[in-house]
Amino acid sequence: MDRIDFRSDTVSWPTPHMREAMAIANVGDDVYGEDVTVNQLEALGAEKVGKEAGLFVSSGTMGNLIAILAHTSRGDEAIVGHDSHTYRAEAGGMATLGSVMPKPLPTDQFGQMDLEMVETAVNPDNPHYANTKLILVENSYGMKQGYPIPPTYFANMRHIANKHQLNLHLDGARLFNAAVALNIPASDITKHVDTVTFCLSKGLSAPVGSILCGNQDFIHKARRIRKSLGGGMRQAGILAAAGIISLNQMIERLEDDHRRAKTLAEGLAQIPGIKVAPETVKTNMVFFEIEENTAVSPQELTEILKQKANIWIGSMYGNHFRAVTHYWIQDTDITNLLTLLSELLTQTK
Ligand SMILES: *Cc1c(COP(=O)(O)O)cnc(C)c1O
């Protein structure tokens, strides 16, 4: 990469191996179902999460939106975490395109909704109320430092969903980060949900794409919805070729990203003027805060890092920052960032 980019794992370029595979990929028209590389990726994706079928989509947002549209009808309600990606960062698609009413519930420090609150949130069958149809969950949980939520939570949600005949969809944009951190197969998590979306384009380093998985009937329906959203792609095998490498070769190495994130957090904790909780870092994200009255203002900091070392960090809001590790972040990049921050923040005003 041309810079050391900690802003997100989405910035990760395809690996050299991916570029080779893309160049020689076998392709066809995927809207006709004739792209063998896409078909192979969809089957592999479904297998990884223990579902019958998969659908290659352009983004995690599209996968989640298709799932919501397939699981609901106009005017239905979806229970969702108040700081989940689907609720806060997908441009309100469930409302604008699905006419679905979100019912946001608070989440705890790990990104979990309270089970009793979820159950209470399910509307009774009464003409006053919207028809509650869907529960949306997320893992790893982006707004909670990428916390990997263990399977029990999803088993509990399954129980509630069964009791009230609701569908359960998992936004697993970083599902494999969660699985690797928990040291379990992803299917231990996904076996509890009806459908799941996961991203190839984040820590798994593919340039584009996500996979939506579920049973055959669901994916049949999802395929039509994808077309209606303009998501029917043609020789998409060029992209799918990279995704196959993501699933075959890039999952286990996520451990390295997690180790580096932990090292970064522990190093940050040693620097005066930085607030961080290394014990909360379980996957590839480090959230930290620069205290007021440090030698360099939070605004100056991101600029100086860019100018001095071509290091980019994520500015969240005010003095809150995020650093995310991925394939293109090496041990030396962690050391360099720590050294620079230490120098900058300990110099006198
Ligand atoms: C990135 C992300 C998405 C959406 O993925 P895009 O491919 O960027 O649309 C959904 N959920 C979570 C938790 C994410 O981090």
The ligand as a Gaussian input file, in Angstrom:
#p B3LYP/6-31G(d) Opt

LIG

0 1
 C      -18.558000      -2.451000       7.220000
 C      -19.722000      -2.952000       7.948000
 C      -20.929000      -3.209000       7.279000
 C      -21.206000      -2.826000       5.856000
 O      -20.285000      -3.157000       4.963000
 P      -20.030000      -2.318000       3.617000
 O      -19.410000      -3.347000       2.773000
 O      -19.137000      -1.202000       4.000000
 O      -21.342000      -1.867000       3.121000
 C      -21.959000      -3.743000       8.009000
 N      -21.828000      -4.007000       9.314000
 C      -20.697000      -3.769000       9.986000
 C      -20.612000      -4.100000      11.439000
 C      -19.595000      -3.227000       9.337000
 O      -18.478000      -2.985000      10.006000

